């Protein structure tokens, strides 16, 4: 659901972290697609874009696995 992109799953309240992460993803994707459309996206741009987006998603998942568990 689109609501899950900007709200915390537990509380349903707006999450500033999710909002700004999705703003960053959207703006970098638009910039990347524009560079591809103009033909100026070389291999460096592809690796940078995919590395940043992939690394961010991977780091986020690892942090949530490590620190997002139930408190005892």
Backbone as numpy.savetxt, mean C-alpha at the origin, in Angstrom:
# Nx Ny Nz CAx CAy CAz Cx Cy Cz
-14.81 -5.37 0.68 -15.64 -4.20 0.68 -14.75 -2.95 0.68
-15.15 -1.92 -0.01 -14.35 -0.70 -0.09 -14.16 -0.04 1.27
-15.12 -0.20 2.15 -15.03 0.39 3.49 -13.81 -0.14 4.24
-13.42 -1.38 3.96 -12.28 -2.00 4.64 -10.95 -1.35 4.26
-10.93 -0.60 3.17 -9.70 0.08 2.76 -9.35 1.24 3.68
-10.32 1.77 4.40 -10.07 2.96 5.21 -10.48 2.82 6.67
-11.01 1.67 7.07 -11.43 1.50 8.46 -10.72 0.32 9.11
-10.62 0.39 10.43 -10.07 -0.73 11.19 -11.09 -1.86 11.21
-10.60 -3.08 11.06 -11.53 -4.21 11.00 -12.18 -4.49 12.35
-11.49 -4.22 13.45 -12.05 -4.52 14.76 -13.05 -3.49 15.23
-12.74 -2.21 15.02 -13.59 -1.15 15.57 -14.52 -0.52 14.55
-14.17 -0.59 13.30 -14.98 0.05 12.26 -14.74 1.54 12.15
-13.78 2.07 12.93 -13.47 3.50 12.87 -12.46 3.77 11.76
-12.44 5.03 11.31 -11.49 5.42 10.28 -10.07 5.19 10.76
-9.23 4.69 9.89 -7.84 4.44 10.20 -6.97 5.37 9.35
-6.29 6.30 10.01 -5.43 7.23 9.28 -4.30 6.49 8.57
-3.81 5.44 9.18 -2.75 4.65 8.55 -3.22 4.04 7.24
-4.41 3.45 7.25 -4.93 2.85 6.02 -5.25 3.90 4.97
-5.81 5.02 5.41 -6.15 6.09 4.45 -4.90 6.56 3.73
-3.85 6.93 4.49 -2.66 7.47 3.86 -1.86 6.43 3.09
-1.89 5.19 3.53 -1.22 4.14 2.75 -1.91 3.98 1.40
-3.23 4.01 1.38 -3.95 3.86 0.11 -3.82 5.10 -0.76
-3.71 6.28 -0.17 -3.43 7.50 -0.94 -2.05 7.38 -1.61
-1.08 6.90 -0.85 0.27 6.73 -1.40 0.29 5.70 -2.52
-0.40 4.57 -2.32 -0.47 3.55 -3.37 -1.15 4.10 -4.62
-2.24 4.81 -4.44 -2.98 5.34 -5.59 -2.16 6.37 -6.35
-1.51 7.28 -5.63 -0.75 8.32 -6.33 0.47 7.74 -7.03
1.15 6.77 -6.40 2.30 6.16 -7.07 1.86 5.32 -8.26
0.72 4.68 -8.16 0.20 3.90 -9.29 -0.17 4.80 -10.45
-0.79 5.92 -10.17 -1.15 6.88 -11.23 0.11 7.40 -11.90
1.11 7.77 -11.11 2.38 8.23 -11.67 3.07 7.17 -12.51
3.04 5.93 -12.02 3.65 4.82 -12.75 2.92 4.57 -14.07
1.59 4.55 -14.02 0.82 4.32 -15.24 1.02 5.44 -16.25
1.16 6.66 -15.77 1.43 7.80 -16.67 2.78 7.62 -17.35
3.79 7.20 -16.59 5.12 6.97 -17.17 5.08 5.84 -18.20
4.31 4.80 -17.92 4.17 3.70 -18.88 3.45 4.19 -20.13
2.40 4.98 -19.94 1.64 5.52 -21.08 2.52 6.40 -21.96
3.35 7.22 -21.35 4.23 8.11 -22.10 5.44 7.38 -22.68
5.69 6.16 -22.24 6.82 5.40 -22.75 8.14 5.74 -22.07
8.08 6.38 -20.92 9.30 6.77 -20.22 9.64 5.85 -19.05
8.87 4.81 -18.88 9.12 3.90 -17.76 10.07 2.80 -18.20
11.33 2.97 -17.82 12.33 1.95 -18.10 12.30 0.87 -17.04
13.26 -0.02 -17.11 13.34 -1.12 -16.15 13.52 -0.60 -14.73
14.25 0.51 -14.58 14.48 1.06 -13.24 13.16 1.49 -12.59
12.29 2.11 -13.38 11.00 2.56 -12.85 10.14 1.35 -12.47
10.14 0.32 -13.30 9.38 -0.89 -13.00 9.88 -1.53 -11.69
11.19 -1.68 -11.56 11.74 -2.30 -10.35 11.48 -1.44 -9.12
11.61 -0.13 -9.25 11.36 0.75 -8.12 9.90 0.68 -7.68
9.00 0.79 -8.64 7.56 0.76 -8.30 7.18 -0.57 -7.67
7.52 -1.66 -8.33 7.15 -2.98 -7.81 7.85 -3.29 -6.49
9.09 -2.83 -6.35 9.82 -3.05 -5.11 9.23 -2.28 -3.95
8.86 -1.03 -4.19 8.29 -0.22 -3.12 6.92 -0.72 -2.72
6.06 -0.97 -3.69 4.71 -1.45 -3.37 4.78 -2.84 -2.75
5.58 -3.72 -3.32 5.71 -5.08 -2.79 6.35 -5.12 -1.42
7.41 -4.32 -1.24 8.09 -4.29 0.06 7.19 -3.70 1.13
6.43 -2.70 0.78 5.51 -2.10 1.75 4.45 -3.09 2.18
3.88 -3.80 1.25 2.85 -4.79 1.58 3.44 -5.93 2.40
4.64 -6.37 2.05 5.29 -7.46 2.78 5.64 -7.02 4.20
6.20 -5.82 4.33 6.55 -5.32 5.67 5.31 -5.15 6.53
4.25 -4.65 5.94 3.01 -4.48 6.68 2.48 -5.82 7.18
2.51 -6.82 6.33 2.02 -8.15 6.70 2.89 -8.76 7.80
4.20 -8.63 7.67 5.09 -9.18 8.69 4.89 -8.50 10.04
4.74 -7.18 10.03 4.51 -6.46 11.28 3.18 -6.84 11.92
2.16 -7.01 11.08 0.87 -7.39 11.66 0.91 -8.80 12.21
1.68 -9.68 11.59 1.82 -11.04 12.12 2.58 -11.05 13.44
3.62 -10.21 13.53 4.45 -10.19 14.73 3.76 -9.47 15.89
3.15 -8.32 15.61 2.63 -7.48 16.69 1.10 -7.41 16.73
0.44 -8.01 15.79 -1.02 -7.89 15.74 -1.78 -9.00 16.42
-1.06 -9.87 17.12 -1.73 -11.00 17.76 -2.51 -10.61 19.00
-3.20 -11.57 19.56 -3.98 -11.34 20.78 -3.05 -11.13 21.96
-3.43 -10.23 22.82 -2.64 -9.98 24.02 -3.03 -10.98 25.10
-2.02 -11.46 25.78 -2.27 -12.46 26.84 -2.24 -11.83 28.20
